[in-house]
């Protein structure tokens, strides 16, 4: 029996970690199969979902972004879905910002199982506090340039302040695609 104080996210994490070896081996490195595990889990999560995900994935394929960021990584669903669209480009990178360290750990395990650890980096902490350091690191490693594609899907009251922060750091420029999830 599970601990009643355990969150649904923690229960899912335990479920994922305890999948039979044969099942894990069958889905390892197959992003869509890993997403299917999340979709079929009996408890509902705040994920982008298949319908909206297909629309955004289409825009990612059309834009072919080199640098994509997500504010609100949660359990890694959208990171796996969208970074999978970047696999053809070895230089493309997906950065997922997640404020909750427990959720970030789950996302890391989901991403690892999907075989996308080299494509996706999780940044733990609120975007307002991590974007400045991220800009410095991005500048060192990739040259200072605007972000090609921004996906915002975290606390709704932070959308505008975080978007303003992205603008003030020159991450947003003509041609930057900004997608916001409104449920």
C-alpha positions, 0 to 999 in steps of 0.5 A, spaced: 500 500 500 502 506 498 503 512 503 497 516 503 502 523 503 505 521 497 503 525 491 500 522 484 507 525 481 511 521 486 506 515 485 508 515 478 515 516 479 515 509 483 511 506 478 516 508 472 522 506 476 519 499 478 517 497 471 519 490 469 526 490 466 523 487 460 518 493 459 523 498 460 528 495 455 522 495 450 521 502 451 528 505 452 530 510 447 523 510 444 520 517 446 513 516 444 513 509 447 515 513 454 510 518 453 504 512 452 506 510 459 505 517 462 498 517 458 496 511 460 497 512 467 491 512 471 492 519 474 491 525 470 497 530 470 498 537 467 501 535 461 501 538 454 497 532 451 497 529 444 492 534 441 496 540 443 502 537 442 501 535 435 500 542 433 506 545 437 510 539 434 508 541 427 511 548 428 517 545 431 519 541 425 517 547 421 522 552 425 527 547 426 530 551 432 537 550 434 535 553 441 529 551 445 527 553 452 521 551 456 518 554 462 515 549 466 518 542 465 513 538 470 514 531 469 518 532 462 512 530 458 513 536 453 520 536 453 520 529 451 515 530 445 518 536 443 526 535 443 524 528 439 523 533 434 530 536 434 534 529 434 535 530 427 540 536 428 546 534 433 547 542 435 539 543 437 538 543 444 532 543 449 532 547 456 527 545 460 526 550 467 522 547 472 522 550 479 520 544 483 526 539 484 522 533 485 518 534 479 525 535 475 528 529 478 522 525 475 523 529 469 530 527 468 528 519 469 523 520 464 528 523 459 533 518 460 528 512 459 526 516 452 534 516 450 534 524 450 538 526 456 544 529 451 538 533 447 535 536 453 538 539 459 533 540 466 535 547 469 532 547 476 529 553 479 524 559 478 526 562 471 526 569 474 532 566 478 535 562 473 535 565 467 541 570 468 546 565 469 543 561 464 544 567 459 551 567 461 552 559 460 548 559 453 553 565 451 559 561 453 557 555 450 553 557 444 554 564 443 549 570 445 543 569 440 536 569 441 532 563 443 528 560 437 522 557 440 520 558 447 514 554 450 511 557 456 507 552 461 508 553 468 504 558 473 499 562 469 501 568 474 508 568 472 507 568 464 507 575 463 513 577 468 517 571 465 516 573 458 518 580 460 525 577 463 526 573 457 525 580 453 530 584 457 535 578 457 534 579 449 532 572 448 526 574 444 527 577 437 524 577 431 523 570 428 522 567 436 516 563 436 513 563 443 508 558 445 503 559 451 499 553 454 492 556 456 488 550 459 
